[in-house]
């Protein structure tokens, strides 16, 4: 009876060992690569409980989620032979687990090495094709897109993909940083001065054209005013001529004008008037003339 119990325990343990060797689990954020005698026979990418042949098949797990890798800063040379320091980080992931296991044996460290080299080469090539000023102005999404595209062309054979290769810091060496900044400031000041000079020239041109238009309008207005004035004086003289076209009317007109002149003289405060005795006014004052 005792031997039977021992045998039962041994069989149970054997079943547990065999059963545990038949079952494995896959989570949401990983692939399971099943190998048989070193050859890949299955790729599981859905989460859940899976089965395999015990003692014959083994499972390698590969991450499915995005991996973040920070690359060490490195020196790069621009097209105009200026030295800069690029500090990148990379977001990458496994897209072909079979190829990833076959080429890199599923090694994350090996993948990071390939990603680092590809990103550095892409950064170096992109920056070497641009002048320093252009690189500084192009920092951002444009530079990220260029580096990401070129870096991916070097790692497609490893079953991995770079989602984004970003230059988080693009700096100048300390020995020429101030000189570059001063040159850029000077260039921007020159551009600003050119814009200001162009604006001043346009403003002066507009002012000259406006002054010319005003002068023309003023001259036309003065000419029109003189014309109207001349026409008015002509009409006035015509009216006078028609009103005093007889000797009697002319004499009366001259008399009223003389009275107006006398009145004006008296209004100035000097009450003494010296007249010729033959003057029509003297004759009127003495009760003579204009009968």
HELIX and SHEET records of a PDB file:
HELIX    1   1 UNK A    2  UNK A   22  1                                  21    
HELIX    2   2 UNK A   97  UNK A  104  1                                   8    
HELIX    3   3 UNK A  108  UNK A  128  1                                  21    
HELIX    4   4 UNK A  132  UNK A  138  1                                   7    
HELIX    5   5 UNK A  141  UNK A  152  1                                  12    
HELIX    6   6 UNK A  156  UNK A  158  5                                   3    
HELIX    7   7 UNK A  174  UNK A  243  1                                  70    
HELIX    8   8 UNK A  247  UNK A  267  1                                  21    
HELIX    9   9 UNK A  280  UNK A  285  1                                   6    
SHEET    1   A 2 UNK A  23  UNK A  26  0                                        
SHEET    2   A 2 UNK A  48  UNK A  51 -1                                        
SHEET    1   B 3 UNK A  39  UNK A  44  0                                        
SHEET    2   B 3 UNK A  30  UNK A  36 -1                                        
SHEET    3   B 3 UNK A  57  UNK A  63 -1                                        
SHEET    1   C 3 UNK A  67  UNK A  70  0                                        
SHEET    2   C 3 UNK A  83  UNK A  94 -1                                        
SHEET    3   C 3 UNK A  74  UNK A  77 -1                                        
SHEET    1   D 3 UNK A  67  UNK A  70  0                                        
SHEET    2   D 3 UNK A  83  UNK A  94 -1                                        
SHEET    3   D 3 UNK A 160  UNK A 172 -1                                        
END                                                                             
